[in-house]
Amino acid sequence: MIEAETSRDPDLAVIEAGSRTLRAQSGPPRADVPARPADPETDAALREVEAELATRWGETKLEPSVSRIAALMDVLGEPQRSYPSIHITGTNGKTSTARMIEALLGAFDLRTGRYTSPHVQSITERISLDGAPIEAERFIEAYRDIKPYVEMVDGSQEYRLSFFEVLTGMAYAAFADAPVDVAVVEVGMGGSWDATNVIDADVAVVTPIDLDHTDRLGSTPGEIAVEKAGIVKQDATVILAQQPVDAAQVLLKKAVEVDATVAREGLEFGVVSRQLAVGGQMMTLRGLGGEYEEVFLPLHGAYQAHNAAVALAAVEAFFGVGSQRPDPLAIDTVRKAFASVASPGRLEVVRKSPTVVLDAAHNPAGARATAEAVTEAFDFSRLIGVVGASGDKNVRGLLEAFEPIFAEVVITQNSSHRAMDADELAAIAVEVFGEERVQVEPRLPDALEEAITLAEEEGEFAGGGVLVTGSVITVGEARLLLGRG
């Protein structure tokens, strides 16, 4: 199988084929992250689409404008205006919050479309209908349907449409074609000039703002909030997670300017209580319409409880709870929805004995939240970190957040061209952890094997574990190696 991948990077071929040693000890694949298509013709067609998309600007190369995506929407007949939407921005927690919103809307019998990024393993994850990634055949069809219009816009603009802009166009067109009752849309970066921002969402959600993409968005939470506030539209309802003071000031000012209604976590809604439960946590949430007791969430970490409060308030606002209608949402439906939520690559356990956990934290704020959640939810006597990060991130801050919980760290790198060189990352890790606690395995399969071996040194029943983190790409490739997808 690997030898047949003659035109591809051999290491990536190994990753997609999977490690037999690691697969043999892992559980069954999960349907929430699709594998490659089983049909050879469909797989070849999907690879052709992926190759064509790869010729465009990547997601880290930007020209701050919505002119190209607006031109595409125009020639497509404005598909994004054929359904209401909930628009989500912020620094961390966007995808998990989007999945929770999607689950709640679906539980109330609405047909949903969800657009999130980046993907963990398969590009088709980015566009979901009714809670599941669209089939590869439908993804290919969506691309082929808009391709002539994409080429038309390419010819009329100074720059061609980017990778993310084309995917956004595909998502909006696919949602209109379905058709969906509501779209749940996560921004790619920022807000004002993000490609998704050609929608006029009834509900705008802002998850916690922290420092990330500072070279493009600003060097303080307040500066970053200026860009993210761009998704707040006239007369919308704004759901604000807890924010730094300077970010909150910017967001509230924008809400006043466009006459938007604001609901703030900690004031109009929030987490009343939470306690650990088997496989997750039991919560009492205060929404816009009252309290929702005994809500089970099968995700770990205080930050996920806060994401749940934000998601609940967003759906309440969408249904008019607190404004047009006084009654809360049906509690049994809310409980059913939250109990069904999954968030691949977010404190996801993919192997036992020793336990291997995947988490896509890629900035210091996310790493601090993950470290706190791991400490709370898992009783590890010895935790080994596997870290592969992107070169454009604050890797020192990320490593410093994990230093208190990692007994040792194995530094590696993923297959992306954005990956930081393992030796360069290791040099920073040595400064943070000390030389005796750092090992380097540039190949991710080797890093996983080494970390598992280190975790097993205390014996079968000693409680050793492995946390793989640092990048969504690292987590996605580890997920494949460990048989998830």
LUMDREN-628692 format. One record per residue: x, y, z of N, C-alpha, C, CB in turn. Coordinates in steps of 0.2 Angstrom, whole numbers, plus 5000, padded with zeros to 4 digits. Glycine has a CB too. Example, Ala and Ser with C-alpha at 12.3 -4.5 7.8 and 13.67 -1.06 7.14 Angstrom:
% LUMDREN-628692
506649725039506249785039506649845039505749785045506449895035506849955036506450005039507049975029
***
This chain:
% LUMDREN-628692
500449945000500050005000500450065000499550005006500950065004501450125005501850134998501850125011502050074995502450084989502050114984502750014988501450104984500950124978500950204978500350094978501150234984501050304984501650344981500950324992501850324975502450344972502550424971502550314965501950454970501950534969501950574975501450544964501950544981501750574987502350574992501150554990502350614997502850615002502850545006502750675007503350505006503350445009503150445016503950405008503350495020503150495027502350505028503550555031502150545023501350565024501050495022501150615019501250455017500950395015500950345021501350365009501550345025501550305031501050325036502250305034500950395037500450415041499750395039500450495042499550405033498850385031498750315031498750415024499250275029499250205030499150185037499850165027499450215042499350195049499950155051498750175050500050155058500550115061500250045063500950145067500449995060500049925062500149915070500349865059500749935073500849925080500349965084501649945082500250025082499850065086499150055085499950135085498950035079498250025077498049955080498150015069498449915081498249845084498049855091498849795084498249905094498049915101497449975103498649935106497249995097496750055098496050025096496950105093495550065098494850045097494650055090494450085102493950045089493750055082493750125080493050025082493750135073493650205070493050235072493850205063493050305072492350335074492150365068492450385080491450375067491150405061491250475060490450375060491350515066491350585066491950615062491350615073492450575061493050605057493050555051493650615061492850565045492850515040493550495037492450545034493550435035494250405033494250415025494250325034494750405022494750405014494150365011495450385012493950385006493350345002493650275001493150384996493150235002493350165000493350144993492850115004492950184989492950174982493550204979492250204979493950174975494550194972494450254967494950144968493850254964493750314959493550374963493150294954493150364968492950424972493550454976492450404977494050404978494650434982495050464977494950374985495150444971495550474966495250544964495550434959494550554963494250614962494350664968493450604961494250634974494350684980495050704980494250644986495550664978496250684978496350734973496750624977496050734967496050784962495850854964495750754956495250854968495050914970495450944976494350904974495750904980496250924985496850954982496450864990497050924976497650944973497551014969497850894967496951024967496751084963496751144969496151084960496351124974496351174980497051194982495951144985497451144982498151154985498551204981498551094986498351214975498751264970498551334972498551254963498051344976497851414978498251434985497051414979498151504986498451524992498151484998498251604993498651465003498451435009498151475014499051395012497951445019497551485024497951535028497251435029498651535028499051575031499251635027499651545034499051635020499251695016498651725014499551665009498551795016497951825016498051895013497651835023497451915010497451985007496752015010497451994999496852055016496252075020495652105016496452115025495252065013494652095009494152035008494952115002493552055007493052005006492752014999492452015011493152054995492952074988492852014984493452124985493351964984493351904980492751854982494051864980492651844988492151804990491451834989492251784998491451894990490851934988490651924981490852004990491151934976491051924969490851854968491751934965491151804971490851734970490151724972491351684974489951754978489251744980488851774975489251774987489051834972488651864967488451824961488951934965488951794958488851754952488551684954489551734949488551664960488151604963487451624964488551574968487251684965486551704966486451714974486151644964486951734977486951744985486651684989486551804986486951624988486651564992486651574999487051504990487151615002487151625009486651665012487851655011486151695008485651735010484951695010485551795006485051625009484451585008484251555015484451535003484651565020484551535026484751575032484851455027484551575038484751615044485451575046484251615049485851615050486451585052486651615059487051605047487151575062487451595068488151595067487251535074488551655068489251665066489651665072489251725062490151625072490651615078491351645077490651545080491551685081492251705081492551695088492351775078493151715089493551705095494251675094493151665100494551665099495251635099495251565100495751665103494951535105494951465107494151445108495351455113494051385106493351355108492851365102493151385114493051385097492551405091492251335089492851445086492651285087492451225084492051185089493051185082492251185095491851145100491151175101492251135107491151245102490551285103490051275097490651355104490351275091489951265084489651195085490451265078490051145087489751075087489151075092490251025089489251105098488751105103488051145100488951145109488151205097487651235094487251195089487851305091487651165085487351115080486951055083487951085075487251025088486850975091486251005094487350945097486251055097485551085100485051105095485751155104485251135089484851145084484551085081485151195079484951035080484750975077484250935082485350925076484350945088483850915093483150945093484150915100483151005091482551035090482251035083482551115092482450985079482250965073482351015067481450955073482951045068483151095062483651065058483351165065483651065052484151045048484751095048483951035040485351065049485851115050486451105045486151105057486751155044487451155040487951185045487351195034488551155045489051175050489751185045489151135056490051245046490651255042491151275047490551315037491651235048492251245053492951235050492151195059493451255053494151245051494551255057494251295045495251225056495451175051495151105052496151175050495251065047495050995048495550955052494850965042495350905056495750865060496050815055495350825065495750775051496050725046495750735039495850655049495150745038494850745031494550815030494350695030494750835024494450905022493750905021494750925015493450845021492650845020492350865027492450785018492750855033492450875039492250945040493050865045492550995035492451065036491651085034492851105032491351045030490651055028490250995031490651065021489751015035489350965038488650975037489450955046488250925036487550935036487250885041487250915028486750905044486350865049486850835054485950815046487350865056487850845061488350795059487450805066488450785052488950735050489250765044488650665048489950755043490350785037489950755031491050755037489950805026489650775019490050725016489650835015489750685013490050625009490550655004489550575006491050615003491550634998491250644992492150574998490850604989490450614983490150684983489950564981489850704988489450764988489950824989489050774994490550814992491050864992491350874985491650844997491450824982491750834975491250864970491850764972490550844971490050874967490050954969489350844968490050974975490051044977490551084974490051054985491151054973491751084970491651094963492451044972491451044960491351044952490751094951491150974950490251094955489751134953489951214953489151134958490351234958490551304958491151314954490651324965491551264952492251274949492151324943492451214946491651324938491651374933491551444935491051354928491151454941491051524943491751544947490451524948492051494950492751514953493151544948492951454957493251504943493651524937493451594934493751474932492851604934492551674931492851724936491851664931492751714943492951764947493751774947492751754954494051714947494851724946495051774941495151654945494651764935494851804929494751884930494551784923494351894935494051964936494452004942493351974936494751964946495051994952495852004951494851954958496152044955496852054955497151984958497052114960496851954963497151894965496651834964497351894973496851774963496351724963496051704970496751654960495451674970495151654976495651604980494551624975495651614986496151574990495751504992496251604997496151464994495951394997495351405001496551355000495351445006494851455011494251485008495051495017494351535003493751565000493351514996494051624996493751474992493351424988492951374992493851384984493251354998492951305002492351345006493351285008492351405007491851445010491251445005492051515012491451464999490951464993490551394992491251484987490951344993490751274992490251264998491251224993490351285004489951275010489351305009490351295016489351375008488751415007488251385002488951485006488551364996488151334990487851264992488651324984488251224996488051164998487451175003488551125001487451215008486951235012486351255009487151285018486351295004485751315000485451264996485951374996485851214994485651164989485351104994486251134986485451105000485251045004484451045005485551055011484151095006484351155010484351155017483851215007484651195021484751195028484251245031485451205030484051235037483651275041484051335044483251245046484651315046485151365049485851345048484951375056486251385047486951375046487351395052487251405039487851355054488251375060488951385057488251315066489251445057489851455053490351485058489651515048490951455057491551475061491951515057491951415064492251575059492651615055493351575054492851685058493751585049494351565048494851595052494551565041494851665052495351705056495051775056496051715052495051805062494851875063494051875063495151915058493851915058493051925057492951975052492851955064493152035052492952085047493052065040493352155049493652045039493852025032493951955031494552065030493651915036493651845035493151825029493451805041493351775025492951755020492251735022493251695016492151715028491451695030490951755031491451655036491251815031490951875033490551905028491351925036490251865023489751885018489051865020489951865011488951845026488351825029488151885034488351755033487451895035487251935040486851895045486751985037487251865050487051825055486551855060487651785059486051815061485551845067485851835074484951795066486351795074486651785081487451785080486451715085487751825083488551825083488751805089488751895081489251755089489551725095490251745095489451645095490551765101491251785102491451735108491351855103491851685106492151645112492751685114492451575109493151665120493651705123494151725118493951665129494351785119494851815114495551815118494651885112496051795115496751795118497251805112496851725121497851805114498351815109498451765104499051845112498351765098498551725092498451755086498051655093498851735081498951775075499051845076498251765071499551865080499651935082499951975076500051935088500251935072500551975066500051995061501051925062499451975062498951995057498352025061498651935054498252005067497652035070497752085075497251975073498352095078498452145083498852105089497852175086499152155093499652125098499252125105500252165099498652155106498352145112497652125111498252215116497252095116496552065115496152125112496352045122496252185115495852245112495952255105495952305116496552255102496652255095496352205091497452265094496452145094496152085090495452085090496352015094495152115096494352115096494052165091494152145103494452215088494252255083494052215077494752315082494552175075494352135069493852085070495052095067493852055076493252005077492652035078493451965084492552095080491952125081491552135074492052195084491952125068491652135062491152085060492252125057491052035064490451995062489852015066490651915065489852065070489252095073488852135068489452125080488252115066487952155061487352195064487652105056487052235060486452275062485952235065486252315057485652255071485152225075485252145077484552235071485852125076485952055078485952045086486652035076485951985088486051975095486751945096485551915098487151975101487851955102487951915108488252015102488251855108488351815114489051815115488051735112489251845121489951855123490151815128490051935125490651765127490951735132491351785136491451675129491651755142492051795146492651825142492251765153492751885143493251925139493751965143492951965133494351975141494752025144494452095144495452025141494552135148494252205149494252245142494452245154494852245139494952285133494552255127495752295132494552195127494152155122493452175123494352085121493152165129492452175130492252245128492352155138492652295130492552365128492452375121493052405131492852345117492852355110492152315107493452315106492052255110491452225107490752255109491452145110490752285115490152315118490052385114490252325125490652415112490552475108490252465101491252515108490552405098490252385092489552375092490652335089489352335097488652315098488152385098488552275104488452435102488052495103487952525096488352545108488552525092488552565085488052535081489252555082487952465081487452435076486852415079487852375073486652435085486052425089485952355090485452455085486452315092486452245093486252235100487052205091485852175102485752155108486252115111485052115109486552125117487052085120486852045126487652135122487151985126487051935132487751915134486651875130487951935140488651925142488751865147488951985146489251825146489351765151489551795158489851715148489251765163489351795170488851845172490051825170488451865167487851915169487251885166488051985166487151885160486451865157486451785157486351895151487051755157487051685156487651655159486951655149487751595160488351565163488351495166488651615168488851475169488951405172488751415179489651375171488251385181488051385189488451345193487251375190488551275190488951235194489151175189488551195200489651145191489851085187490251035191490351105181490250975190490550925194490750865189490150895200491350835191491550775187491050725186492250755189491050685181490650635180490950585176489950655177490750515176491050465172491050485164490750395173491650495161491650515154491450585152491150475151491450635157491350705156491150745162490750705151490650775162490450825168489750835168490850885167489450845174488750865175488750935176488450815180488250975173488251045173487551065175488451075167487551125178486951165179487051235175486651175186486751245170486851305166486251355167486951295159486451425167485951475167485951505160486151525173485351495157485251525151484851585151484951475146484751615145484351675144483651665147484351705137483351605147482651585149482651555156482351545144483151545160483151515166483751465167482451485167483651425172484151375173484051305170484251365181484551265168484551205165484951155170484751205158484651115173484951075178485151005175484551065185485650975178485850905177485950895169485250855180486350935167486550925160487150895159486550995156487150835156487850795155488150815149487650725156488850825149489250845144489850795143489450915144489850755138490350705138491050725135490150645133491250785138491850825136492150845143491850885131492850845143493150865149493350935149493850815150493450965155493751035156493251085157494151045150493451135162493051185164492851225157493351235169493351235153493251275147492651245142493851285143492551185142492051155139491351165142492151075138491351175148490751195152490551265150490751185159491051305149490951375147490751385140491551425149491051335136490851335129490051315128491251285125489851265133489151245133488751295135489151185138488951345139488451395141488351445136488751435148488951455132488951505126488451475121489651515124488551415120488151375114487451375116488351305113487251365122486551365125486251435124486451345132486651485126486351555125486251575118486851605128486751555113486651565106486051535103487251535103485851475105485251445102484651475105485351365104484651485112484151525115483951585111484251535122484551625110484451685106484151675099485151725106484351625096484151605089483351595089484451545086483151565095482451545095482051605099482351485099482351655100482051715103481851715111481351725100482251665114482151655121482451715125482451595124482051745130482351805133482151875130483051805133481851865124481651925120480851915118482051945114480851875113480151865110479751805114480251835103480051765117479751715121480051705128479751645118479651705134479951705140480151635143479351725145479851575140479951515142480651485140479451465140481051445144481651415142481551365137482051385148482051335134482051285130481851215133482651275126481551165130481351105133481951075136480951055128481951065143482551035146482750965144482451035154482250925143482450855140482850855134481850815140482650905129482950905123483650935123482550955118483750985128484351015129484850955132484351075134484550915137485050865139485250815134484650835145484750795130484850745125485450775120484250735121485350835118485850865113486550875116485650935112486650895122487250895125487550835126487250935132487150785128487450715129487750685123486950675132487550715117487750685110488350715108487150685105488550765111489150805108489750775108489250875112490150775102490850745102491250805099490850685097491850805101492350855098493050825097492450915103493150795091493750755090494350795090493750725083494850775094495450805094495450855100495650845088494950855104494950905110494850855116494350955109495450845120495450805125495150735124495150835132495350705118494950645116495450585117494850645108495150535121495550475123495450425117495250445129496050405114496050365108496450295110496450405103496650285116496950225117497050215125497750225114496950155127497050145134497650095135496350105137497950105141498450055144499050065140498149985144499450115140499250175143498750215140499950215145498450265143497950315140498350365136497550345146498150365130498350425125497850465124498650385119497950535125497450585124497750635119497350625131497250655115497450705109497050775111497150675102497450825110497150895111497450945106497150915118497050975103497351025098497551095100496851025092497751095106497951165109498551185105498151155116498551245103499051275098499351345100498851265091499051365106499251435108499351435116498851495105499651475119499751475126499051475130500051535129498551515128497851515132497551445131497451565129497551415125497251345124497651295128497251325117498351305128498751255132498651255140499451265131498551315142498351325149497751295151498351395151497251305147496551275148496651195148496051295143496951165143497051095142497451065148497451075136497951105150498351075156497951075162498951125157497551125163497051125169496551065169496651195170496251055162495751005161496050935162495451015155496650925160496950855161497150845168497650855157497350895172497450885179496850865183497750945182496250895181495650885184495350815182495150945182495350805176494950745173495350675173494750755166496050675173496350615173496850615179496750615167496950555182497350545188498050515185496950495193498350545181499050515179499550525184499250555172499950475185500450475190501150495186500650405193501050495179501650515175501350525168502250455175501450585166501150605159501750625155500650665160501750595149502250615144501950655138502550545141502250705136501950745131502250735124502050825133501850735119502150735112501950795109501850665108502450835107502250905105502550915098502550955110502150935093502350955087501951025085502250905081502251075084501951145083502051175077502151185089501751225075501851265069502351315070501151295066502751335065503251385066503051455068503651385061502351475066502151535067501751545074501651555061501851505078501451505085501951525090501151435086501651545096502051565102502251495105501651615107502751455103502851395105503151395112503351355101503551445114503851445121503251455126504251505122502751495125502151505129501751435130501751555127501751405124501351345124501751285128501351315117502451285127502751235131502751255139503551235129502851315140502851335147502151325151502951415148501651325147500951305150500951225152500451325145501251185148501251115149501851095154501351075142502351135155502851115159502751085166503351165160502251115169502051085176501751015176501651135179501450995170501150935170501450875166500450935167501950895162502350845159502950815163502550865152503050755164503650725167504150725162503550655169504050715156504550715150504150735144504950655149504450765139504150785133504550755127504050865132504150735122504550705116504350755110504250635114504850785108504750835103504750805096505250895103504250825092504250795085503950855080503750735085503850835074503550885069503050845065504050915065502550875062502050845058502250855051501350875059501850835046502050835039501950905035501650785035501550955039501451015036502051055034500951055040502051095029502551145028502651195033502451175021502151205037502151255042502451235049501451285044502551165049502851135055503551165057502851055054503551175063504251195066504751135066504151225073505351155064505851095064505951065071506551125061505951005071505950975078506550995082505950895077507151005079507751025082507651095085508351015078507351135081507251205083506751205089506951245077506251165088505751165094506051135100505151125092506451085099506851055105507251095109507250995102507651145105508051195108507651235113508451235103507051255111506651295115506351255121506051325112506251185120505951145125506451135130505751075122507151125128507651115133507751175138508351105130507651235135507651295140507051295145507651355135506451265143505851265147505951205152505251265143506051145149506051085153506651065156505751035149507251085153507851055155508050995151507851035163508650985149508850935144508650865146509650945143508650855152508550785154507850765153508750775162507350815152506650795152506450795144506250845156506850815140506750825133507050765128506950895130506650735124506850695119506650715112506650615120506950695107506750725100506650665096507350765097506150655092505950605087505650645082505550545090505950665077505650705071505050675068506150715066505050605067504550565064503950555069504750505061503350575068502850565073502750495075502250595070502750445070502650375072503150355078502650325066503750375077504250365082504150395088504950385079503950465088503750495094503250465098503650575092502750445095502150405098502450345101501550395093502750305098503050245101503550255107503450205095503950305106504350325112503950355118504850375110503450395117503050415122502650365126502550475120502450315122502050265125502550215129501750215119503150205126503650165130503750205137504250155126503850265136504050305143503450305148504250375141502850305145502250305150502250235153501650325146502450185149502350115152502950095157502350065146503450135158503950125162503750105169504450175162503250145171503050135178502650065179502650195181502450035174502149975175501449975172502149945182501049925171500449925168499849955172500249845167499949955179499449985183499650045186499149935188500150075184500450135188500050205186501150145186499750205180499350265178499750315174499150305185500250285170500550335165500150345159501150295163500250405156499850425151500250475146499250465153499950485140500250525135499750575132500450475129499950635131499550685129499950715122499450745134499550705117499850735110499550795109499650675104499950845107499650915107500150965103499550945114499951025102500351075099500051105092501051045098499651065089499451075082498851035081499951075077498351065077497851025074498050975070497251065071498550985066498850945061499250885064499350975056499550895070499950845073499450795076500350875079498850825079498350785082498050745077497850825086497850775071497550735066497950675063497350785060498650685062499050635060499150585065499750665058499150605072499250555077498550515077499350585084498050545076497350505076497350455071496750555075497650465065497650415060498150355062497950445053498650375065499150325067498850285072499850355069498450305076498150275082497450245080498050315088497350245074496750205071496050235072496650145075496050305072495450345073495350375066495450395078495050335061494850365055495250335049495050445055
***
